Amino acid sequence: MGFQDRRYNENVGRGGGFSRALRRLAVGEDSFFSWAVPLFTAFRIRVRVHLLFILFAAVQLIQSMRSDWISFGYQAYAIAALFIVVLLHEFGHCFACRWAGGEADRILMWPLGGLASTSPPNHWKAHLITTAGGPAVNVLLLPVFGAMVVGVGVDWHALLSNPFDPYRAIVVAGITTHTERLVFWLYQMNLMLLMFNVLLPMYPLDGARLLQEVLWKYVGYERSMSISVNLGLVVAVIVGLYALTTPGNSILLGVAIFAGFMCVNERRNLQFMRDAGEFAPSYATAARAAAVPPRRDARAEKRAVREAAREAAEQAEIDRILEKIAREGMGRLTSRERRTLEQATERKRRG
């Protein structure tokens, strides 16, 4: 999952990362996303793990020791594999955002996946590239992990097993060694994440974002958001009902509930933007709406349309930055956003 233009609060207080996160959780300081422990920084991207993820992992491991059919070792390898695959997925979002001309500097790992803090340019193609970067990593890892599974001696037929029932595949394939378990879990978790994250079009999963960004090109930002959010809400209800009527799907139910809340929140934001008249038009929408004076040659008309689209996009980006300042303050602006605001101010001063 990638939360474009979504930056969680990261105020720094005294004390170590774990103690600071515990203090925030106890006294309600800062935002929900600040209850996290710093892990490391790589490629100028800071990685943190949420306290809920640590609690979730601990509960899963404790329960596995009391179960008759899931051993502690199986569960430990499953959690480790999920963490590795999700982390690589989020790095894919960050690298794709930078490649598209945006900025990305933080990743938060939590029980329902990962959150990459990215700020792509305000254009459908940049957002599409940023979103597609995560699933693209999973696609590239499929043959890598598949070759590793076969390389450690597991029958290649195990690669065709149901990714949503990995425990059965482990038993059928006769996987017993620690190496076989870890490698097979990496393959299964990667395949499961790819299918679940892309095929279900509900926020904040990438499937909903990919649908919205493709539609953005043809019907504009407002219409594309409305279609994808409403569809995502319907899918979340269906997934939730399935989880309720099927035993052993508590995690899936949690994902459905969270996705439903996210879709409702996106609908509220959409209505707020409608009321405030603050929609950021896409290039295609701006180009169609551009007023071109009559009796111009084709080349002049194309220049006028491109210029109108460029100005509309620049104004949309300024509006987004001003909204971010109102919401989070000047201190949360990136260097790119500061430069954009300074250039716009200078142009306005010169008239």
C-alpha positions as CSV (number, residue, x, y, z in Angstrom):
1,M,0.0,0.0,0.0
2,G,1.2,3.5,-0.7
3,F,-0.3,6.5,0.9
4,Q,0.5,9.2,-1.6
5,D,0.6,12.7,-0.1
6,R,0.0,11.1,3.3
7,R,2.7,12.0,5.9
8,Y,2.3,10.9,9.4
9,N,3.6,13.0,12.3
10,E,7.1,12.3,13.4
11,N,7.9,14.7,16.2
12,V,11.0,13.7,18.1
13,G,11.1,13.8,21.8
14,R,13.6,12.7,24.4
15,G,14.6,9.1,25.0
16,G,15.0,6.1,22.8
17,G,12.7,5.1,20.0
18,F,10.9,2.3,21.8
19,S,10.4,4.3,25.1
20,R,9.3,7.4,23.1
21,A,6.8,5.3,21.2
22,L,5.4,3.8,24.4
23,R,5.1,7.2,26.0
24,R,3.1,8.5,23.0
25,L,0.8,5.5,23.2
26,A,0.3,5.9,27.0
27,V,-0.4,9.7,27.1
28,G,-1.9,10.1,23.6
29,E,0.8,12.4,22.4
30,D,1.0,13.1,18.6
31,S,-0.9,11.1,16.0
32,F,-1.7,7.4,15.7
33,F,1.1,6.9,13.2
34,S,3.7,8.2,15.5
35,W,3.4,5.2,17.8
36,A,6.3,3.6,16.1
37,V,9.9,2.5,16.7
38,P,12.7,3.5,14.2
39,L,14.4,0.5,12.6
40,F,16.9,1.9,10.1
41,T,17.4,4.3,7.2
42,A,18.3,3.2,3.7
43,F,18.5,5.1,0.5
44,R,17.4,8.2,2.5
45,I,14.2,6.4,3.4
46,R,13.5,6.0,7.1
47,V,11.8,2.7,8.1
48,R,9.8,2.4,11.3
49,V,7.7,-0.4,12.8
50,H,4.4,0.4,14.5
51,L,3.8,-0.8,18.1
52,L,0.7,-2.6,16.9
53,F,2.8,-4.7,14.5
54,I,5.0,-5.7,17.4
55,L,2.0,-6.6,19.5
56,F,0.4,-8.4,16.6
57,A,3.5,-10.5,16.0
58,A,3.8,-11.4,19.7
59,V,0.1,-12.5,19.9
60,Q,0.5,-14.6,16.8
61,L,3.6,-16.3,18.1
62,I,2.0,-17.0,21.5
63,Q,-1.1,-18.4,19.9
64,S,1.0,-20.7,17.7
65,M,2.6,-22.3,20.7
66,R,-0.8,-23.3,22.0
67,S,-2.1,-24.6,18.6
68,D,-2.2,-28.2,17.5
69,W,-1.6,-27.5,13.8
70,I,0.6,-24.4,13.6
71,S,4.0,-24.7,15.2
72,F,5.9,-21.7,16.6
73,G,8.5,-22.1,13.9
74,Y,6.0,-22.0,11.0
75,Q,4.4,-18.8,12.4
76,A,7.8,-17.1,13.1
77,Y,8.9,-17.8,9.5
78,A,5.5,-16.6,8.2
79,I,5.7,-13.3,10.0
80,A,9.4,-12.8,9.0
81,A,8.5,-13.5,5.4
82,L,5.5,-11.2,5.4
83,F,7.6,-8.4,6.9
84,I,10.4,-8.8,4.3
85,V,8.0,-8.9,1.3
86,V,5.9,-5.9,2.5
87,L,9.0,-3.9,3.1
88,L,10.4,-4.6,-0.4
89,H,6.9,-3.7,-1.8
90,E,7.0,-0.3,0.0
91,F,10.5,0.4,-1.2
92,G,9.1,-0.2,-4.7
93,H,6.5,2.6,-4.2
94,C,9.3,5.0,-2.9
95,F,11.7,4.3,-5.8
96,A,8.9,4.6,-8.4
97,C,7.8,7.9,-6.9
98,R,11.3,9.3,-7.1
99,W,11.6,8.1,-10.6
100,A,8.4,9.9,-11.5
101,G,9.8,13.2,-10.1
102,G,8.4,13.1,-6.6
103,E,9.8,12.6,-3.2
104,A,9.6,9.7,-0.7
105,D,11.4,9.4,2.5
106,R,9.5,7.2,5.0
107,I,8.0,3.8,5.4
108,L,5.8,2.6,8.3
109,M,5.3,-1.1,8.9
110,W,2.1,-2.0,10.7
111,P,-0.3,-5.0,11.1
112,L,-2.3,-4.4,7.9
113,G,0.8,-4.0,5.7
114,G,3.0,-1.0,5.1
115,L,2.5,2.7,4.5
116,A,5.0,4.5,2.1
117,S,5.0,8.2,2.6
118,T,5.2,9.5,-1.0
119,S,4.6,12.9,-2.8
120,P,4.4,12.3,-6.5
121,P,3.7,15.2,-8.9
122,N,0.0,16.1,-9.3
123,H,-0.5,14.2,-12.5
124,W,-2.2,10.9,-13.2
125,K,0.8,9.3,-14.8
126,A,3.1,10.1,-11.8
127,H,0.6,8.7,-9.4
128,L,0.1,5.6,-11.5
129,I,3.9,5.0,-11.7
130,T,4.2,5.5,-7.9
131,T,1.4,3.0,-7.2
132,A,2.5,0.4,-9.7
133,G,6.0,0.4,-8.3
134,G,5.0,-1.7,-5.3
135,P,3.2,-4.6,-7.2
136,A,6.0,-4.4,-9.8
137,V,8.5,-5.5,-7.1
138,N,6.3,-8.4,-6.2
139,V,6.1,-9.5,-9.9
140,L,9.9,-9.3,-10.2
141,L,10.3,-11.4,-7.0
142,L,8.1,-14.2,-8.1
143,P,10.6,-16.0,-10.4
144,V,13.4,-15.2,-7.8
145,F,11.6,-16.8,-4.9
146,G,10.3,-19.6,-7.1
147,A,13.8,-20.5,-8.2
148,M,14.9,-20.4,-4.5
149,V,12.1,-22.8,-3.6
150,V,13.1,-25.3,-6.2
151,G,16.8,-24.7,-5.4
152,V,16.5,-25.9,-1.8
153,G,14.9,-29.2,-2.9
154,V,11.1,-28.5,-2.7
155,D,9.0,-30.1,-5.5
156,W,8.1,-27.4,-8.1
157,H,4.5,-28.5,-7.9
158,A,4.3,-26.7,-4.6
159,L,4.6,-23.4,-6.5
160,L,1.1,-24.1,-7.9
161,S,-0.5,-24.4,-4.5
162,N,-3.3,-22.1,-3.3
163,P,-1.4,-19.0,-1.9
164,F,-4.3,-18.4,0.5
165,D,-3.9,-21.8,2.1
166,P,-0.1,-22.1,2.5
167,Y,-0.2,-24.4,5.5
168,R,-1.8,-27.2,3.4
169,A,0.8,-26.7,0.8
170,I,3.6,-27.0,3.4
171,V,2.1,-30.4,4.6
172,V,1.6,-31.7,1.0
173,A,5.0,-30.7,-0.2
174,G,6.7,-32.3,2.9
175,I,8.5,-29.1,3.9
176,T,10.4,-29.8,7.1
177,T,13.8,-28.0,7.2
178,H,14.2,-24.4,8.4
179,T,15.6,-23.2,5.0
180,E,12.7,-24.8,3.1
181,R,10.1,-23.2,5.4
182,L,11.6,-19.7,5.1
183,V,12.1,-19.8,1.4
184,F,8.6,-21.3,0.7
185,W,7.0,-18.6,3.0
186,L,8.8,-15.9,1.0
187,Y,7.3,-17.2,-2.2
188,Q,3.8,-17.7,-0.8
189,M,3.6,-14.4,1.0
190,N,4.9,-12.5,-2.1
191,L,2.3,-14.2,-4.3
192,M,-0.5,-13.7,-1.8
193,L,0.3,-10.0,-1.3
194,L,0.4,-9.4,-5.1
195,M,-2.9,-11.1,-5.7
196,F,-4.7,-9.6,-2.7
197,N,-3.4,-6.1,-3.0
198,V,-4.0,-5.7,-6.8
199,L,-7.2,-7.7,-7.4
200,L,-9.3,-6.1,-4.7
201,P,-10.2,-2.5,-5.7
202,M,-10.7,-1.1,-2.2
203,Y,-8.8,1.6,-0.4
204,P,-6.0,1.7,0.7
205,L,-5.0,-1.3,-1.4
206,D,-3.1,-0.6,-4.6
207,G,-6.0,-2.1,-6.7
208,A,-8.2,0.8,-5.9
209,R,-5.5,3.4,-6.6
210,L,-4.5,1.8,-9.9
211,L,-8.1,1.9,-11.0
212,Q,-8.6,5.5,-10.0
213,E,-5.4,6.7,-11.7
214,V,-6.2,5.0,-14.9
215,L,-9.7,6.5,-14.9
216,W,-8.2,9.9,-14.0
217,K,-6.7,10.1,-17.5
218,Y,-10.0,9.7,-19.2
219,V,-12.7,11.2,-16.9
220,G,-10.8,13.5,-14.7
221,Y,-9.8,13.4,-11.0
222,E,-13.2,14.0,-9.4
223,R,-15.1,11.4,-11.4
224,S,-12.3,8.8,-11.1
225,M,-12.2,9.2,-7.3
226,S,-16.0,8.9,-7.1
227,I,-16.1,5.7,-9.1
228,S,-13.2,4.0,-7.3
229,V,-14.3,5.0,-3.8
230,N,-17.9,3.8,-4.3
231,L,-16.7,0.5,-5.8
232,G,-14.2,0.1,-3.0
233,L,-16.9,0.4,-0.4
234,V,-19.0,-2.2,-2.1
235,V,-16.0,-4.6,-2.3
236,A,-15.2,-4.0,1.4
237,V,-18.7,-5.0,2.4
238,I,-18.5,-8.2,0.3
239,V,-15.1,-9.1,1.7
240,G,-16.4,-8.4,5.2
241,L,-19.4,-10.6,4.8
242,Y,-17.3,-13.4,3.4
243,A,-14.9,-13.1,6.4
244,L,-17.8,-13.2,8.8
245,T,-19.3,-16.4,7.3
246,T,-16.0,-18.2,6.9
247,P,-14.2,-19.5,10.0
248,G,-10.6,-18.4,10.7
249,N,-10.7,-15.1,8.8
250,S,-10.3,-12.6,11.5
251,I,-7.4,-10.8,9.8
252,L,-9.4,-10.6,6.5
253,L,-12.3,-9.2,8.5
254,G,-10.0,-6.5,10.0
255,V,-8.7,-5.6,6.5
256,A,-12.3,-5.3,5.3
257,I,-13.4,-3.1,8.2
258,F,-10.3,-0.9,7.8
259,A,-10.9,-0.6,4.0
260,G,-14.5,0.3,4.6
261,F,-13.5,3.1,7.0
262,M,-10.9,4.3,4.5
263,C,-13.5,4.4,1.6
264,V,-16.0,6.3,3.8
265,N,-13.2,8.8,4.7
266,E,-12.3,9.2,1.0
267,R,-15.9,9.9,0.2
268,R,-16.1,12.6,2.9
269,N,-12.9,14.2,1.6
270,L,-14.3,14.1,-1.9
271,Q,-17.5,15.9,-0.8
272,F,-15.4,18.4,1.1
273,M,-13.4,19.2,-2.0
274,R,-16.6,19.5,-4.0
275,D,-18.0,22.0,-1.6
276,A,-14.8,24.0,-1.4
277,G,-14.2,23.9,-5.1
278,E,-10.6,22.7,-4.6
279,F,-10.4,19.9,-7.1
280,A,-7.1,19.4,-8.8
281,P,-7.9,18.9,-12.5
282,S,-5.9,16.4,-14.5
283,Y,-4.0,17.4,-17.6
284,A,-6.6,15.8,-19.9
285,T,-9.5,17.5,-18.1
286,A,-7.7,20.9,-18.2
287,A,-6.8,20.5,-21.8
288,R,-10.4,19.8,-22.8
289,A,-11.6,22.7,-20.8
290,A,-9.1,25.2,-22.2
291,A,-10.6,28.1,-24.1
292,V,-8.8,28.3,-27.5
293,P,-9.4,31.5,-29.5
294,P,-10.9,30.9,-32.9
295,R,-9.1,31.1,-36.3
296,R,-5.8,29.9,-35.0
297,D,-3.7,27.3,-36.8
298,A,-3.4,23.8,-35.4
299,R,0.1,24.4,-33.9
300,A,-1.0,27.5,-32.1
301,E,-4.1,25.7,-30.7
302,K,-1.9,22.9,-29.4
303,R,0.4,25.3,-27.7
304,A,-2.5,27.1,-26.1
305,V,-4.0,23.8,-24.8
306,R,-0.6,22.7,-23.4
307,E,-0.1,26.0,-21.7
308,A,-3.6,25.9,-20.2
309,A,-2.9,22.4,-18.9
310,R,0.4,23.4,-17.5
311,E,-1.0,26.4,-15.7
312,A,-3.9,24.3,-14.3
313,A,-1.6,21.7,-13.1
314,E,0.7,24.3,-11.4
315,Q,-2.3,25.9,-9.7
316,A,-3.5,22.5,-8.5
317,E,-0.1,21.8,-7.0
318,I,-0.1,25.2,-5.2
319,D,-3.5,24.5,-3.8
320,R,-2.4,21.1,-2.6
321,I,0.7,22.7,-0.9
322,L,-1.4,25.4,0.8
323,E,-3.9,22.7,2.0
324,K,-0.9,20.8,3.5
325,I,0.3,23.9,5.2
326,A,-3.1,24.5,6.8
327,R,-3.3,20.9,7.9
328,E,0.3,20.2,9.0
329,G,2.2,23.5,9.1
330,M,5.1,25.0,7.1
331,G,7.6,22.7,8.9
332,R,6.1,19.6,7.1
333,L,6.9,20.9,3.6
334,T,9.5,19.0,1.6
335,S,12.3,20.9,-0.2
336,R,10.6,20.4,-3.5
337,E,7.3,21.8,-2.2
338,R,9.1,24.8,-0.7
339,R,10.8,25.6,-4.1
340,T,7.4,25.3,-5.9
341,L,5.8,27.7,-3.4
342,E,8.7,30.2,-3.6
343,Q,8.6,30.2,-7.4
344,A,4.9,30.7,-7.5
345,T,5.2,33.6,-5.0
346,E,7.9,35.2,-7.1
347,R,5.9,34.9,-10.3
348,K,2.9,36.5,-8.6
349,R,5.0,39.3,-7.3
350,R,6.3,40.1,-10.8
351,G,2.7,40.1,-12.0
